[in-house]
Amino acid sequence: FLSETAAALCLSAGYRAAGDRMWQGLTLLFALVPCALVQLSLVFIHRDVSRDRPLVLLLHLLQLGPLV
């Protein structure tokens, strides 16, 4: 997950250096919107199953495992 986001950000930087603003914007859109949607879905799941802490921990570890 993190490597895919990092690769998209590097590709976006390459498009910026080449002066291609449309592809840079699309790359950023397709890289950052899924990140926001995943975190938003985890917030809603966290609200729904707030009593079941191991499930919430597992969901966060699956998405942010390399950071932990």
Secondary structure, 3 states (H helix, E strand, C coil): CHHHHHHHHHHHHHHHHHCCHHHHHHHHHHHHHHHHHHHHHHHHHHHHCCCCHHHHHHHHHHHHCCCC
